[in-house]
């Protein structure tokens, strides 16, 4: 599969490892980045799309890049989820510029650059603690 096909199937993003597995050499990656065919997102992911300019689109791209680098059970949480859903920030923890993710305790990993990992029970065991009425 070509790198751009992989990226299109993942909202325009792919990891460096996926790009290499598609057949691109390190030199080809450097050339594509230098010429604007690929753009680096948060250090370890690549994008085939132009850089977003709106804050919410930037947060979304960074959140998707974090999900690509972590296990499939990872979920976006806390202030990052609130921003993506358009919820008011009042009462939330201040924006620290990180992407906040939730990971089940048994899949705990160290946080990649730009990511804060929160751990707990598997998502299926979590209850919604607020009323949505």
C-alpha positions, -999 to 999 in steps of 0.1 A, spaced: 0 0 0 13 35 -8 20 59 20 -7 84 8 -33 56 7 -25 48 43 -27 84 53 -60 89 36 -75 60 55 -63 76 88 -76 112 84 -45 123 65 -20 110 90 5 81 92 34 72 114 70 73 103 70 35 107 40 31 84 57 54 58 89 33 60 68 0 57 52 14 26 86 14 10 99 50 16 135 53 26 147 78 52 161 99 23 128 99 5 110 109 37 134 138 42 129 149 6 91 147 8 91 167 41 115 193 26 94 198 -5 61 199 14 47 166 3 46 155 39 45 175 71 57 164 106 30 164 133 41 162 169 75 147 160 65 111 151 36 114 127 33 127 92 5 144 74 -3 146 37 -26 176 43 -18 213 46 -13 225 82 -46 234 99 -50 270 110 -81 269 133 -74 259 170 -99 231 170 -85 216 138 -50 218 153 -62 200 185 -80 174 164 -49 166 143 -27 164 174 -52 141 191 -54 118 160 -16 117 159 -15 107 196 -40 79 189 -19 65 161 11 62 185 -7 45 213 -26 12 218 -61 8 202 -78 10 236 -66 46 240 -93 73 242 -91 111 241 -101 125 275 -102 156 298 -96 190 284 -87 176 249 -121 159 246 -139 189 259 -122 211 233 -131 187 205 -167 186 216 -168 223 219 -176 223 256 -171 254 277 -137 255 295 -151 268 328 -143 245 356 -119 224 336 -82 221 342 -62 248 324 -49 241 289 -14 228 293 -9 223 255 -8 185 259 -31 160 243 -48 141 272 -56 104 266 -70 77 288 -54 42 287 -65 11 306 -41 3 334 -29 -30 319 -19 -12 287 0 16 304 28 32 285 51 61 289 36 92 273 49 102 239 61 138 236 31 162 238 8 137 254 -4 132 290 -16 97 298 -43 91 324 -47 55 335 -76 35 350 -98 5 345 -109 -6 310 -132 19 294 -161 -7 295 -159 -6 333 -162 32 336 -195 49 343 -206 82 331 -206 104 363 -227 133 351 -263 139 340 -267 150 303 -302 163 307 
